[in-house]
Amino acid sequence: MTALKTYFVLALITLLVTGCATPLNVEQLQEFRPENRVVVLVNSTRYDTKLRVALAKKGFKVLKFASNQSVITEGNADEIARSYNEAAARYGITFYHFQVDRCLGNSSKLIDGVIELSDLKTNEVIMVIENGGWTGPCTFDTRDDVFDGLAKALSENWS
């Protein structure tokens, strides 16, 4: 094999193995002082269980439902009675993911994962965390699990 062909093959293998996932990026949009480590997953994706487990390993209590109690207020002469669902946690996590690549050895996917941490009381986004990684072990790449990276970054930035 010529030197040029060898170089091309090595470059191709390197590209296939490493992929192009996003490095860890944390943007804290405002300061917050949480009383506890209780969060709720606001949206639903195919990776909820993996994200929930990764967060639990970092000390978070991840509730399954955003609300578990209905509140009905009685109206007086000037008010109308209201009904609403009381939030079960103060902070919510919205998770987005974008597939970047597939593992050649198994069904793992290389994704860019994004967590938005929101204050459910004020409806404001507090923090955005982005991280790229595998959804499970990949035969050819030993990069960290994307969910463990996101959970670790959230834990380290939890005031």
MDTraj code that builds the backbone (N, CA, C; nanometers):
import mdtraj as md
import numpy as np

residues = "MET THR ALA LEU LYS THR TYR PHE VAL LEU ALA LEU ILE THR LEU LEU VAL THR GLY CYS ALA THR PRO LEU ASN VAL GLU GLN LEU GLN GLU PHE ARG PRO GLU ASN ARG VAL VAL VAL LEU VAL ASN SER THR ARG TYR ASP THR LYS LEU ARG VAL ALA LEU ALA LYS LYS GLY PHE LYS VAL LEU LYS PHE ALA SER ASN GLN SER VAL ILE THR GLU GLY ASN ALA ASP GLU ILE ALA ARG SER TYR ASN GLU ALA ALA ALA ARG TYR GLY ILE THR PHE TYR HIS PHE GLN VAL ASP ARG CYS LEU GLY ASN SER SER LYS LEU ILE ASP GLY VAL ILE GLU LEU SER ASP LEU LYS THR ASN GLU VAL ILE MET VAL ILE GLU ASN GLY GLY TRP THR GLY PRO CYS THR PHE ASP THR ARG ASP ASP VAL PHE ASP GLY LEU ALA LYS ALA LEU SER GLU ASN TRP SER".split()
xyz = np.array([
    [0.0850, -0.1176, 0.0000],
    [0.0000, 0.0000, 0.0000],
    [0.0896, 0.1239, 0.0000],
    [0.0536, 0.2195, -0.0795],
    [0.1342, 0.3406, -0.0857],
    [0.1123, 0.4255, 0.0388],
    [0.2027, 0.5165, 0.0607],
    [0.1955, 0.6038, 0.1787],
    [0.0669, 0.6873, 0.1773],
    [0.0262, 0.7332, 0.0575],
    [-0.0947, 0.8145, 0.0469],
    [-0.2187, 0.7324, 0.0830],
    [-0.2261, 0.6086, 0.0364],
    [-0.3385, 0.5233, 0.0697],
    [-0.3403, 0.4923, 0.2190],
    [-0.2261, 0.4659, 0.2771],
    [-0.2169, 0.4382, 0.4206],
    [-0.2647, 0.5586, 0.5010],
    [-0.2199, 0.6769, 0.4619],
    [-0.2622, 0.7995, 0.5303],
    [-0.4135, 0.8173, 0.5200],
    [-0.4695, 0.7936, 0.4009],
    [-0.6128, 0.8088, 0.3800],
    [-0.6914, 0.7099, 0.4661],
    [-0.6487, 0.5854, 0.4720],
    [-0.7167, 0.4830, 0.5522],
    [-0.7108, 0.5198, 0.7004],
    [-0.5949, 0.5642, 0.7484],
    [-0.5816, 0.6043, 0.8896],
    [-0.6703, 0.7252, 0.9211],
    [-0.6763, 0.8200, 0.8300],
    [-0.7609, 0.9377, 0.8512],
    [-0.9082, 0.8978, 0.8541],
    [-0.9483, 0.8072, 0.7670],
    [-1.0865, 0.7602, 0.7626],
    [-1.1230, 0.6859, 0.8908],
    [-1.0360, 0.5989, 0.9372],
    [-1.0614, 0.5258, 1.0627],
    [-1.0710, 0.6228, 1.1798],
    [-0.9844, 0.7203, 1.1866],
    [-0.9887, 0.8199, 1.2942],
    [-1.1204, 0.8960, 1.2929],
    [-1.1657, 0.9351, 1.1752],
    [-1.2934, 1.0069, 1.1635],
    [-1.4102, 0.9201, 1.2074],
    [-1.4102, 0.7951, 1.1672],
    [-1.5184, 0.7047, 1.2048],
    [-1.5215, 0.6778, 1.3536],
    [-1.4059, 0.6693, 1.4148],
    [-1.3980, 0.6361, 1.5567],
    [-1.4303, 0.7561, 1.6448],
    [-1.3833, 0.8740, 1.6065],
    [-1.3981, 0.9891, 1.6950],
    [-1.5285, 1.0641, 1.6766],
    [-1.5842, 1.0724, 1.5573],
    [-1.7082, 1.1453, 1.5368],
    [-1.6913, 1.2937, 1.5660],
    [-1.8005, 1.3644, 1.5664],
    [-1.7963, 1.5093, 1.5856],
    [-1.8997, 1.5517, 1.6889],
    [-1.8902, 1.5041, 1.8093],
    [-1.9866, 1.5396, 1.9136],
    [-1.9437, 1.6687, 1.9821],
    [-2.0402, 1.7384, 2.0362],
    [-2.0177, 1.8645, 2.1040],
    [-1.9417, 1.8444, 2.2352],
    [-1.8400, 1.9268, 2.2615],
    [-1.7738, 1.9192, 2.3920],
    [-1.8650, 1.9784, 2.5003],
    [-1.8339, 1.9500, 2.6252],
    [-1.9150, 2.0004, 2.7356],
    [-1.9185, 2.1525, 2.7350],
    [-2.0389, 2.2069, 2.7464],
    [-2.0584, 2.3513, 2.7516],
    [-2.1695, 2.3803, 2.8508],
    [-2.1416, 2.4658, 2.9504],
    [-2.2399, 2.5028, 3.0518],
    [-2.2611, 2.6537, 3.0458],
    [-2.3863, 2.6934, 3.0275],
    [-2.4234, 2.8355, 3.0273],
    [-2.5206, 2.8594, 3.1416],
    [-2.4748, 2.9288, 3.2460],
    [-2.5657, 2.9626, 3.3556],
    [-2.6243, 3.0991, 3.3243],
    [-2.7554, 3.1040, 3.3035],
    [-2.8221, 3.2257, 3.2602],
    [-2.8603, 3.3164, 3.3762],
    [-2.8776, 3.2582, 3.4937],
    [-2.9071, 3.3371, 3.6123],
    [-2.8705, 3.2578, 3.7368],
    [-2.8477, 3.3290, 3.8434],
    [-2.8104, 3.2645, 3.9693],
    [-2.9349, 3.2035, 4.0336],
    [-2.9149, 3.0896, 4.0965],
    [-3.0267, 3.0280, 4.1691],
    [-2.9722, 2.9582, 4.2922],
    [-3.0560, 2.9483, 4.3925],
    [-3.0184, 2.8863, 4.5196],
    [-3.1209, 2.7776, 4.5528],
    [-3.1000, 2.6589, 4.5016],
    [-3.1977, 2.5518, 4.5243],
    [-3.1956, 2.5025, 4.6685],
    [-3.3121, 2.4677, 4.7189],
    [-3.3251, 2.4153, 4.8555],
    [-3.2944, 2.2666, 4.8611],
    [-3.3148, 2.1969, 4.7486],
    [-3.2918, 2.0526, 4.7463],
    [-3.2513, 2.0118, 4.6044],
    [-3.2320, 1.8832, 4.5842],
    [-3.1901, 1.8309, 4.4537],
    [-3.3047, 1.7519, 4.3888],
    [-3.4248, 1.8078, 4.3961],
    [-3.5428, 1.7443, 4.3383],
    [-3.5739, 1.8133, 4.2056],
    [-3.5847, 1.7323, 4.1006],
    [-3.6171, 1.7844, 3.9675],
    [-3.7236, 1.6947, 3.9044],
    [-3.7820, 1.7449, 3.7991],
    [-3.8796, 1.6669, 3.7233],
    [-3.8424, 1.6779, 3.5758],
    [-3.8571, 1.5688, 3.5024],
    [-3.8368, 1.5731, 3.3580],
    [-3.9624, 1.6297, 3.2944],
    [-3.9485, 1.7404, 3.2254],
    [-4.0630, 1.8127, 3.1710],
    [-4.1121, 1.7518, 3.0401],
    [-4.0198, 1.7066, 2.9570],
    [-4.0602, 1.6443, 2.8306],
    [-4.0293, 1.4955, 2.8352],
    [-4.0607, 1.4267, 2.7281],
    [-4.0385, 1.2825, 2.7242],
    [-3.9587, 1.2468, 2.5989],
    [-3.8512, 1.1695, 2.6176],
    [-3.7721, 1.1212, 2.5053],
    [-3.7446, 0.9727, 2.5258],
    [-3.6863, 0.9106, 2.4283],
    [-3.6540, 0.7684, 2.4390],
    [-3.5434, 0.7428, 2.5403],
    [-3.4741, 0.8486, 2.5845],
    [-3.3625, 0.8337, 2.6768],
    [-3.3959, 0.8748, 2.8206],
    [-3.5230, 0.8879, 2.8543],
    [-3.5624, 0.9305, 2.9895],
    [-3.5018, 0.8422, 3.0980],
    [-3.5074, 0.7126, 3.0806],
    [-3.4581, 0.6214, 3.1837],
    [-3.3086, 0.6386, 3.2048],
    [-3.2326, 0.6483, 3.0969],
    [-3.0872, 0.6646, 3.1092],
    [-3.0529, 0.7976, 3.1761],
    [-3.1232, 0.9040, 3.1404],
    [-3.0987, 1.0341, 3.2030],
    [-3.1387, 1.0314, 3.3501],
    [-3.2524, 0.9707, 3.3819],
    [-3.3003, 0.9610, 3.5199],
    [-3.1991, 0.8855, 3.6071],
    [-3.1454, 0.7747, 3.5570],
    [-3.0469, 0.6955, 3.6316],
    [-2.9185, 0.7747, 3.6527],
    [-2.8703, 0.8424, 3.5490],
    [-2.7478, 0.9218, 3.5613],
    [-2.7643, 1.0334, 3.6645],
    [-2.8801, 1.1001, 3.6648],
    [-2.9062, 1.2065, 3.7620],
    [-2.9166, 1.1501, 3.9034],
    [-2.9815, 1.0362, 3.9179],
    [-2.9945, 0.9735, 4.0501],
    [-2.8572, 0.9358, 4.1063],
    [-2.7668, 0.8915, 4.0217],
    [-2.6309, 0.8568, 4.0664],
    [-2.5551, 0.9786, 4.1176],
    [-2.5953, 1.0965, 4.0739],
    [-2.5316, 1.2212, 4.1190],
    [-2.6086, 1.2871, 4.2330],
    [-2.7037, 1.2152, 4.2918],
    [-2.7729, 1.2655, 4.4103],
    [-2.9021, 1.3395, 4.3846],
    [-2.9514, 1.3389, 4.2630],
    [-3.0777, 1.4060, 4.2332],
    [-3.1936, 1.3096, 4.2530],
    [-3.3042, 1.3635, 4.3011],
    [-3.4295, 1.2886, 4.3072],
    [-3.5093, 1.3345, 4.1857],
    [-3.5346, 1.2414, 4.0935],
    [-3.6014, 1.2762, 3.9680],
    [-3.7435, 1.2227, 3.9718],
    [-3.8382, 1.3140, 3.9814],
    [-3.9792, 1.2763, 3.9861],
    [-4.0299, 1.2431, 3.8464],
    [-4.1223, 1.1502, 3.8409],
    [-4.1755, 1.1059, 3.7122],
    [-4.2787, 1.2031, 3.6551],
    [-4.3571, 1.2655, 3.7412],
    [-4.4633, 1.3535, 3.6950],
    [-4.4421, 1.4952, 3.7470],
    [-4.4755, 1.5931, 3.6639],
    [-4.4562, 1.7335, 3.7000],
    [-4.5517, 1.7774, 3.8097],
    [-4.6652, 1.7103, 3.8202],
    [-4.7638, 1.7483, 3.9200],
    [-4.8306, 1.6230, 3.9736],
    [-4.8547, 1.6230, 4.1026],
    [-4.9258, 1.5090, 4.1596],
    [-5.0396, 1.5532, 4.2509],
    [-5.0745, 1.6814, 4.2435],
    [-5.1809, 1.7317, 4.3290],
    [-5.2569, 1.8426, 4.2580],
    [-5.3889, 1.8307, 4.2536],
    [-5.4735, 1.9366, 4.1987],
    [-5.5185, 2.0274, 4.3124],
    [-5.5169, 2.1557, 4.2860],
    [-5.5569, 2.2543, 4.3863],
    [-5.6778, 2.3300, 4.3329],
    [-5.7793, 2.3433, 4.4177],
    [-5.8982, 2.4200, 4.3812],
    [-5.9146, 2.5301, 4.4852],
    [-5.9162, 2.6529, 4.4377],
    [-5.9346, 2.7655, 4.5291],
    [-6.0801, 2.8074, 4.5265],
    [-6.1289, 2.8486, 4.6407],
    [-6.2664, 2.8974, 4.6475],
    [-6.2671, 3.0461, 4.6170],
    [-6.3570, 3.0850, 4.5357],
    [-6.3676, 3.2261, 4.5033],
    [-6.4570, 3.2969, 4.6040],
    [-6.4287, 3.4239, 4.6262],
    [-6.5169, 3.5038, 4.7116],
    [-6.6009, 3.5940, 4.6207],
    [-6.6557, 3.6976, 4.6731],
    [-6.7442, 3.7838, 4.5952],
    [-6.6743, 3.8474, 4.4757],
    [-6.5433, 3.8760, 4.4883],
    [-6.4695, 3.9438, 4.3817],
    [-6.3895, 3.8478, 4.2938],
    [-6.3792, 3.7215, 4.3321],
    [-6.2942, 3.6271, 4.2584],
    [-6.3748, 3.5078, 4.2087],
    [-6.3210, 3.4470, 4.1075],
    [-6.3784, 3.3237, 4.0540],
    [-6.2938, 3.2081, 4.1069],
    [-6.3566, 3.0972, 4.1383],
    [-6.2827, 2.9796, 4.1841],
    [-6.1871, 2.9343, 4.0739],
    [-6.0674, 2.8914, 4.1146],
    [-5.9661, 2.8463, 4.0180],
    [-5.9264, 2.7037, 4.0490],
    [-5.8817, 2.6358, 3.9451],
    [-5.8304, 2.5002, 3.9596],
    [-5.6976, 2.4920, 3.8841],
    [-5.5958, 2.4368, 3.9483],
    [-5.4660, 2.4217, 3.8819],
    [-5.3919, 2.3039, 3.9430],
    [-5.2913, 2.2573, 3.8707],
    [-5.2063, 2.1492, 3.9189],
    [-5.0842, 2.2091, 3.9868],
    [-5.0608, 2.1699, 4.1108],
    [-4.9473, 2.2216, 4.1860],
    [-4.8208, 2.1478, 4.1432],
    [-4.7128, 2.2221, 4.1213],
    [-4.5867, 2.1612, 4.0791],
    [-4.5309, 2.0732, 4.1904],
    [-4.4824, 1.9561, 4.1506],
    [-4.4255, 1.8616, 4.2474],
    [-4.2798, 1.8940, 4.2779],
    [-4.2146, 1.9740, 4.1942],
    [-4.0756, 2.0135, 4.2140],
    [-4.0606, 2.1587, 4.1709],
    [-3.9580, 2.2226, 4.2198],
    [-3.9334, 2.3624, 4.1842],
    [-3.8628, 2.3739, 4.0483],
    [-3.7789, 2.2730, 4.0152],
    [-3.6980, 2.2807, 3.8942],
    [-3.7313, 2.1682, 3.7969],
    [-3.7358, 2.2042, 3.6706],
    [-3.7660, 2.1079, 3.5667],
    [-3.6525, 2.0976, 3.4671],
    [-3.6365, 1.9792, 3.4104],
    [-3.5334, 1.9549, 3.3094],
    [-3.6011, 1.9200, 3.1779],
    [-3.5645, 1.9930, 3.0743],
    [-3.6059, 1.9606, 2.9388],
    [-3.4823, 1.9071, 2.8686],
    [-3.4956, 1.7896, 2.8057],
    [-3.3817, 1.7253, 2.7404],
    [-3.4055, 1.7174, 2.5907],
    [-3.3059, 1.7621, 2.5136],
    [-3.3079, 1.7525, 2.3682],
    [-3.1865, 1.6713, 2.3247],
    [-3.1988, 1.6016, 2.2140],
    [-3.0830, 1.5282, 2.1624],
    [-3.0854, 1.5266, 2.0103],
    [-2.9645, 1.5237, 1.9540],
    [-2.9472, 1.5234, 1.8098],
    [-2.8443, 1.4161, 1.7760],
    [-2.8812, 1.3228, 1.6923],
    [-2.7887, 1.2140, 1.6579],
    [-2.6793, 1.2651, 1.5655],
    [-2.5543, 1.2303, 1.5991],
    [-2.4382, 1.2704, 1.5215],
    [-2.3823, 1.1530, 1.4422],
    [-2.3791, 1.0347, 1.5040],
    [-2.3166, 0.9191, 1.4412],
    [-2.3699, 0.7918, 1.5053],
    [-2.3326, 0.6784, 1.4504],
    [-2.3687, 0.5476, 1.5049],
    [-2.2409, 0.4727, 1.5360],
    [-2.2480, 0.3855, 1.6346],
    [-2.1347, 0.2995, 1.6666],
    [-2.1327, 0.1851, 1.5652],
    [-2.0161, 0.1547, 1.5141],
    [-2.0049, 0.0476, 1.4151],
    [-2.0182, -0.0903, 1.4779],
    [-1.9891, -0.1021, 1.6069],
    [-1.9887, -0.2321, 1.6718],
    [-2.1188, -0.2724, 1.7375],
    [-2.2091, -0.1789, 1.7642],
    [-2.3366, -0.2115, 1.8289],
    [-2.4394, -0.1031, 1.7990],
    [-2.5459, -0.0976, 1.8764],
    [-2.6553, -0.0041, 1.8464],
    [-2.6428, 0.1311, 1.9164],
    [-2.5329, 0.1579, 1.9848],
    [-2.5156, 0.2881, 2.0504],
    [-2.5112, 0.3999, 1.9466],
    [-2.5542, 0.5165, 1.9907],
    [-2.5531, 0.6328, 1.9027],
    [-2.4689, 0.7433, 1.9665],
    [-2.3983, 0.8157, 1.8835],
    [-2.3255, 0.9338, 1.9284],
    [-2.4217, 1.0503, 1.9138],
    [-2.4552, 1.1155, 2.0254],
    [-2.5523, 1.2250, 2.0210],
    [-2.4963, 1.3499, 2.0868],
    [-2.5519, 1.4624, 2.0503],
    [-2.5344, 1.5862, 2.1239],
    [-2.6560, 1.5981, 2.2142],
    [-2.6342, 1.5998, 2.3448],
    [-2.7433, 1.6115, 2.4401],
    [-2.7467, 1.7507, 2.5003],
    [-2.8652, 1.8044, 2.5194],
    [-2.8831, 1.9380, 2.5764],
    [-2.9848, 1.9291, 2.6888],
    [-2.9467, 1.9818, 2.8055],
    [-3.0375, 1.9940, 2.9194],
    [-3.0667, 2.1421, 2.9402],
    [-3.1942, 2.1747, 2.9509],
    [-3.2349, 2.3087, 2.9945],
    [-3.2951, 2.2943, 3.1333],
    [-3.2371, 2.3617, 3.2303],
    [-3.2900, 2.3626, 3.3662],
    [-3.3777, 2.4860, 3.3815],
    [-3.5035, 2.4642, 3.4186],
    [-3.5988, 2.5748, 3.4311],
    [-3.6532, 2.5837, 3.5727],
    [-3.6845, 2.7041, 3.6139],
    [-3.7542, 2.7286, 3.7397],
    [-3.9031, 2.7182, 3.7084],
    [-3.9684, 2.6162, 3.7614],
    [-4.1090, 2.5937, 3.7288],
    [-4.2018, 2.6975, 3.7906],
    [-4.1528, 2.7670, 3.8926],
    [-4.2344, 2.8705, 3.9561],
    [-4.2359, 2.9987, 3.8726],
    [-4.1186, 3.0351, 3.8166],
    [-4.1095, 3.1593, 3.7389],
    [-4.1115, 3.1360, 3.5883],
    [-4.1012, 3.0085, 3.5461],
    [-4.0993, 2.9712, 3.4050],
    [-3.9771, 3.0267, 3.3310],
    [-3.8661, 3.0448, 3.4019],
    [-3.7440, 3.0976, 3.3417],
    [-3.6400, 2.9862, 3.3270],
    [-3.5646, 2.9894, 3.2173],
    [-3.4537, 2.8966, 3.1980],
    [-3.3360, 2.9477, 3.2784],
    [-3.2820, 2.8619, 3.3637],
    [-3.1729, 2.9002, 3.4532],
    [-3.0371, 2.8616, 3.3964],
    [-3.0312, 2.7429, 3.3356],
    [-2.9032, 2.6916, 3.2900],
    [-2.9240, 2.6037, 3.1677],
    [-2.8266, 2.6062, 3.0767],
    [-2.8269, 2.5191, 2.9596],
    [-2.6934, 2.4452, 2.9589],
    [-2.7012, 2.3115, 2.9497],
    [-2.5810, 2.2286, 2.9479],
    [-2.5835, 2.1442, 2.8208],
    [-2.4736, 2.1487, 2.7454],
    [-2.4596, 2.0689, 2.6238],
    [-2.3418, 1.9748, 2.6402],
    [-2.3580, 1.8534, 2.5907],
    [-2.2493, 1.7566, 2.5958],
    [-2.2723, 1.6518, 2.4885],
    [-2.1661, 1.6110, 2.4243],
    [-2.1740, 1.5046, 2.3257],
    [-2.1181, 1.3760, 2.3837],
    [-2.1710, 1.2634, 2.3396],
    [-2.1204, 1.1349, 2.3849],
    [-2.2098, 1.0220, 2.3380],
    [-2.1732, 0.9023, 2.3791],
    [-2.2457, 0.7823, 2.3387],
    [-2.3659, 0.7566, 2.4289],
    [-2.4683, 0.6940, 2.3724],
    [-2.5865, 0.6563, 2.4500],
    [-2.5640, 0.5243, 2.5237],
    [-2.4541, 0.4591, 2.4971],
    [-2.4152, 0.3333, 2.5606],
    [-2.2729, 0.3020, 2.5192],
    [-2.2198, 0.1897, 2.5626],
    [-2.0820, 0.1564, 2.5258],
    [-2.0666, 0.1386, 2.3746],
    [-1.9537, 0.1836, 2.3222],
    [-1.9223, 0.1658, 2.1809],
    [-1.7909, 0.0892, 2.1715],
    [-1.7902, -0.0106, 2.0892],
    [-1.6756, -0.0994, 2.0758],
    [-1.5468, -0.0250, 2.0431],
    [-1.5539, 0.0723, 1.9550],
    [-1.4340, 0.1366, 1.9035],
    [-1.3991, 0.2685, 1.9714],
    [-1.4818, 0.3165, 2.0586],
    [-1.4595, 0.4484, 2.1190],
    [-1.4897, 0.4407, 2.2679],
    [-1.4006, 0.4915, 2.3493],
    [-1.4169, 0.4844, 2.4945],
    [-1.4636, 0.6172, 2.5535],
    [-1.5202, 0.7026, 2.4711],
    [-1.5713, 0.8309, 2.5198],
    [-1.6757, 0.8100, 2.6283],
    [-1.6901, 0.9063, 2.7176],
    [-1.7868, 0.8959, 2.8275],
    [-1.9303, 0.8893, 2.7760],
    [-2.0144, 0.8317, 2.8593],
    [-2.1576, 0.8269, 2.8349],
    [-2.2117, 0.9697, 2.8403],
    [-2.2929, 1.0082, 2.7436],
    [-2.3441, 1.1450, 2.7356],
    [-2.4277, 1.1808, 2.8582],
    [-2.5033, 1.0853, 2.9112],
    [-2.5918, 1.1135, 3.0238],
    [-2.5125, 1.1343, 3.1527],
    [-2.4075, 1.0557, 3.1720],
    [-2.3211, 1.0742, 3.2887],
    [-2.2539, 1.2108, 3.2841],
    [-2.2112, 1.2526, 3.1654],
    [-2.1478, 1.3845, 3.1508],
    [-2.2433, 1.4986, 3.1811],
    [-2.3663, 1.4877, 3.1331],
    [-2.4662, 1.5910, 3.1596],
    [-2.5010, 1.5969, 3.3085],
    [-2.5201, 1.4796, 3.3710],
    [-2.5548, 1.4740, 3.5134],
    [-2.4414, 1.5294, 3.5993],
    [-2.3188, 1.4952, 3.5649],
    [-2.2027, 1.5451, 3.6399],
    [-2.1930, 1.6974, 3.6301],
    [-2.2120, 1.7506, 3.5097],
    [-2.2060, 1.8962, 3.4914],
    [-2.3169, 1.9668, 3.5679],
    [-2.4372, 1.9102, 3.5684],
    [-2.5463, 1.9700, 3.6435],
    [-2.5148, 1.9670, 3.7934],
    [-2.4647, 1.8550, 3.8412],
    [-2.4301, 1.8416, 3.9834],
    [-2.3231, 1.9421, 4.0251],
    [-2.2213, 1.9588, 3.9417],
    [-2.1125, 2.0524, 3.9726],
    [-2.1568, 2.1979, 3.9695],
    [-2.2625, 2.2285, 3.8958],
    [-2.3109, 2.3656, 3.8853],
    [-2.4370, 2.3920, 3.9666],
    [-2.4775, 2.2947, 4.0453],
    [-2.5948, 2.3091, 4.1309],
    [-2.5501, 2.3869, 4.2542],
    [-2.5967, 2.5098, 4.2653],
    [-2.5501, 2.5978, 4.3746],
    [-2.5929, 2.5523, 4.5105],
])
top = md.Topology()
chain = top.add_chain()
for i, resn in enumerate(residues, 1):
    res = top.add_residue(resn, chain, resSeq=i)
    for name in ("N", "CA", "C"):
        top.add_atom(name, md.element.get_by_symbol(name[0]), res)
traj = md.Trajectory(xyz[None], top)
